[in-house]
Each structure stands twice: as C-alpha cells, then as structure tokens.
Amino acid sequence: MEITTLEKELSANSYPGRGIVLGKSKDGKNAVIAYFIMGRSV
C-alpha cells in the first residue's frame, strides 16, 4: 500500500463527490475517520 496525501488524491479529480478517509494519527495511537460530501457550484 502506498502512503499518499489527501491533497494529492483530491487534486487528481476535479469533482470527487463523496469520500471516506481512513488513517491514523501521527503518533500512531489513534484511528482517524472522516466522511465528506462536496457540492458543485456553477
């Protein structure tokens, strides 16, 4: 599995729509989960 940044992943897609991000804290002691919804503006 390749470690990447959220910025790198999202910049590759102009409209990612919805997403779930899973990861761990810098110290490795905690899990991190985020859910997002992106809207389009015209």
C-alpha positions in Angstrom: 0.0 0.0 0.0 1.4 3.4 -1.0 1.2 6.2 1.6 -0.1 9.4 0.0 -1.5 12.8 1.0 -5.2 13.7 0.9 -4.3 16.8 -1.2 -2.6 14.7 -3.8 -5.6 12.3 -4.1 -8.2 15.0 -4.3 -6.3 17.2 -6.7 -6.4 14.4 -9.3 -10.2 14.6 -9.5 -12.0 17.9 -10.2 -15.2 16.6 -8.5 -14.6 13.8 -6.1 -18.2 13.9 -4.8 -18.2 11.9 -1.6 -15.4 10.3 0.2 -14.3 8.4 3.2 -10.8 8.9 4.6 -9.2 6.4 6.9 -5.9 6.8 8.6 -4.0 7.1 11.9 -2.7 9.9 14.0 1.0 11.0 13.6 1.9 9.2 16.9 0.1 6.0 15.6 -2.0 5.7 18.7 -5.4 6.8 17.3 -7.5 6.0 14.3 -8.9 8.8 12.1 -12.0 8.6 10.1 -13.6 11.4 8.0 -16.6 11.4 5.6 -17.1 14.3 3.2 -19.6 15.4 0.6 -18.6 18.0 -1.9 -21.2 20.1 -3.8 -20.8 21.7 -7.2 -21.2 25.5 -7.7 -22.0 26.9 -11.1 
